[in-house]
Amino acid sequence: MLKKDLGLLLLIVVVGVVVAIINPRFLLPINLANTANLIGLFGVLSIGQAFVIITGGIELSVGSLVALLGVLFIDFIAVQEMSWMMALPLILILGAIIGGIHGWLITRLNLQPFVVTLCGLLIYRGAARFYTGDGTAGFAFGQNFPDLEFLTAGRLYGVPNTFIALVVIAVVMWVVLHRSVFGRYLYAIGKNEEAARYSGIRTGRMIMSAYIICGLLTALSAIYFAMYTRSISPASHGQFYELYAIAAAVLGAFSLRGGEGSIVGVVLGTVLLQELQNLVNLLGIPSSLNFAVMGGVILIGVLVDQQWHAIRAQRRLVTAARQPVVQHQGASSP
C-alpha cells in the first residue's frame, strides 16, 4: 500500500510541475489557497465514502445529502434564527442517523448498497427541492456569522481552515482505520464478509458503523459547502459529488471490491483530482468536460485495480508452483 501512495504522490508532483510550466499562474498563492480549500471540502466527503467502500459497499446519495443537509443548515440559522452552535451538531446527528438507516437497510433487510443509496440519491434531492419550494436557500443581505464563517470559510496564516480540518480528520481516521481493531474488522469484512462472520466479527454492526461514519462526514462536508457557496439551489447543489468522492477513493487505491485502501491514499486522490480540475480551468478547457475527466479517472482507476489483482494472483500461483512438493510415503511392512 505504501508503494501505491508513493506512486500517487509522485504523479501529483509530476502533474503539478507540468501544469506550472504550462501556466505559471498555478503557483500563485491565491490559486494554491483556492485549490487547498477545494481539497478540504471534497477530502472530507471522500474519506466518508472510503469507509463504505472498504466494506465492499458504495454510497451514491452523498451529493443529494449535501444538498438536503445544506438547505436545512442554512434554514436553521438564517430563517429559523437558531444558534449555529445548536444547528451544527443537529445536522451532524441527522447525517449520522441517515447513514445508520442506510446501514440498517443493507445489513438487516439484506438490500444491495447500490439500490439503497440510489434511492437515497433520489429521495434526498426531491426532499431538498420540496423543502425550499424548488427555490434557492441562502443568507439574507447583511446576515453575518463571524465565528462560524471563520471556522468554515476562513484562513489561518493563509491556509484555508477547511484544509486544516481535512488534515485533522484524516489523522483521526487513519488511526481508526489502520491502528484499531475496528479498522482491522472493516478490512476483514471487505476481503471476505462470510469468513469474517464465521471468525466472530459482528459484520452487521461494523458495516452499519461504516455508513454512520460516512453520514457524519457527509453532514460536516454539507456545512462546509453551505458556508462556502452561501446559497444553495437544491436542483443542482452537490450534483455528482458522489463521483468526486468515489474517484478520489479509487485513485487512493481503494478497491471497489472492498478490503483495500488507505486514508493517505484517498487524501492524495483528492489532491490529484483537484489538481486535474485546476489544470482544466487554467488551460481554458470547457468546464463541461469536467465530468468526462471524472469518468475517465474512475475508469482508469478500476482498470489499474483489476490489473493489480491479476498480477498479484499470478505471482501467488508462481510462488506456489515453485515451492517443493513434499511426498508422503507409507511405511513398508516388514
QUIWO-V108030 format. One record per run of one state. SS is the DSSP state (A for helix, B for strand, O for the rest). FROM is the first residue (numbers start at 0). TO is the last residue. If there is no record, write none. Layout:
ss = (SS	SS)
from = (FROM	FROM)
to = (TO	TO)
This chain:
ss = (O	A	O	A	O	A	O	A	O	A	O	A	O	B	O	A	O	B	O	B	A	O	A	O	A	O	A	O	B	O	A	O	A	O	A	O)
from = (0	1	22	23	27	28	53	61	79	83	107	112	131	135	138	145	153	154	156	158	160	178	180	191	192	198	202	229	230	233	240	251	262	282	286	322)
to = (0	21	22	26	27	52	60	78	82	106	111	130	134	137	144	152	153	155	157	159	177	179	190	191	197	201	228	229	232	239	250	261	281	285	321	333)
